[in-house]
Amino acid sequence: MNAPTFSPAELAPATQDTKVVRAACPHDCPDTCAMLVTVKDGKAIKIQGAPDHPFTQGTLCTKVAYYLERTYSPERLMNPMRRIGKKGEGRFERISWDEALDTIAEKLKGISASPHGAQAILPYSYAGTMGQVQGSSMDRRFFHKLGASLLERTICSSAGKAGMKYTLGASVGMDPERFDEAKLIIIWGSNPITSNLHFWSRVTAAKRRGAKVIAIDPYQSLSAEKCHQHIAPLPGTDAALALGMMHVIINEGRYDRDYVEKYTLGFEQLKQRVQEYPPARVAQICGLDENVVVALAREYSSMSPAAIRLNYGMQRHTGGGIAVRTVACLPALTGAWRHASGGLVLATSDFYSLDVNALERPDLLPYQPRSINMVAIGDALLEAQPAIEAIIVYNSNPVAVAPDSSKVTAGFAREDLFCVVLEQFQTDTADYADIVLPATTQLEHHDIHKSYGHLYMLANNPAIEPLGEAKPNSEIFRQLAARMGFTESCFKESDEDIARTAIGSGRARMGKMTWDALKREGWQRLAVPEKWAPFAQGGFPTPSGKCEFYSAALEKQGVDPLPFYNPPVELPHTNPALAQKYPLVFISPPARNFLNTTFANMPRFRDQEGEPTLELHSTDAAARGIKDGDYVRMYNDRGSMRLKALVNDKPRAGVVVARSIWWRKFAPDGKNANEVTPQRVTDLGGGATFYDCLVEVVREVD
């Protein structure tokens, strides 16, 4: 169930011992919801979406509606702990904060003084919180001053962001609030009912107004089921489909000549390029009917305004960056950017102009350390030279979320690796820690949030005191900095000081926003018009100021400067030898009741998911003697896992789907989908290639 809506009058405290606190959802979701937390006698008793926030509109997703269960869970980590068993066993004893922090500081000082120095220390974090204070401030300052190895935080979105950069200039796009006014909506590589709920409400509003909605996805997700049309290309062939559309649009004269002439760069070269992608060839690449390609192109170019919602699923293969770049060319070709309700969006992140350098202080670096890509953490822990001697994990659960799990667990199991984990629960990764430190939840600390799915800044005010001995991430790194002898004033800044630093002073689109006003009001829209068409008259943040069909920046890097189809490495028609052994393409989109691995430990949500399952098309199941409900083993050269088969024809033929991500400790055989996924990275941005993966599936015999 969703949290109930309520009237603004209910914002007022009911009694003297009851208050309502403005907060923000911290999780890795485009919606970044504004929340209200009701507190009585120091305990949070109710959480709900803020009714006055234009995007949240009073509702929370099913997961966050039960956030109080998570905050007050009896499984919460409340005290610092030290390992007493073997790595991976998860056996610990309670220690004091002083003992924990002194032990960590002593170890880090020793490593820093060794021949290889602080580069043998690695931070590992991602989007366990999207907050600027608890996710990317005091921690970054600490590791920069220390001189630790840099972490390339690329596991989710970097390929798509890079693709957008080389076409549009940044991670920018249309205002998601305007989708309800579009006449055609294409949901491309996304399942918003699961991962972008408040966008889906705009889609349903558009449908009521007569808009057509098309889903492009190799899997018939919950969202695809509710669209007027579902187009199911082979995974990783999206760029080919976009090029086929452009072939039709250009050759049939369906493009906006005026917009193309004034606000794009490289049209004549693009016109030549798309001749290589006639619909017949594209249909063969994508596994579609040629008529589907042609009809899609004609509808997209004739129904105005047309809006495309991309998400990160389509960029999780080797050619993912170029794929996003290619799709991002479409709105400029048709002039869809002229309309506030036309264009495209992957993320709105770069419309915000937070003072990142002041937050993270890269100037503290004593030298330029090496960089390690988080996607390849398994190889890094086992093979990097000089060796990684210490790893500090926070806001992430790499033993469960990182690809090629057997290597990741082997790396974390090293007895000579000093591992510290800051956590709210004893995750799969925490089981391998030497020291575990209890971290606060969103209800227990200050933070400031931007969004990648709307245009509002949000403040998070602490609603309750930290439970047990939990501390905010920022305070943990603040105290570690003191023990390391770091004397710079930035290590003494409070969390509210950091929030003020993030806003800066009058930076572009931040207007006259202040932290004091933001924490009082809860949220504030960027200084842009209500109905904003950011590129109606060009003004793209590219070097040319235009949408760049032709990218000189890519050309300088030795990359084809024009859009092209850069295929996955593990696809039957691109790797027939591997497909002889492993003929099925595997993808692992998010489970509705989990958010990455967040919430996957909560009994309520595990019960709703049931158990790890593998969805198959009936033709693939029949060829293997698999029936609905059978237990199967999915495997490739990297590993294997056991799942329950669901033969439901939701994946297209040749594709199998395991909704993810399960904690390994809650899976029947202690494994999850990342047993089989590769550490290979994308063409642009060094991103993860979770969906570039061939497997075989066999029925398990009891």
Summary of the structure (lengths in Angstrom):
residues: 702
radius of gyration: 24.8
end to end distance: 37.9
largest distance: 72.2
contacts: 2658
relative contact order: 0.16
helix: 36%
strand: 19%
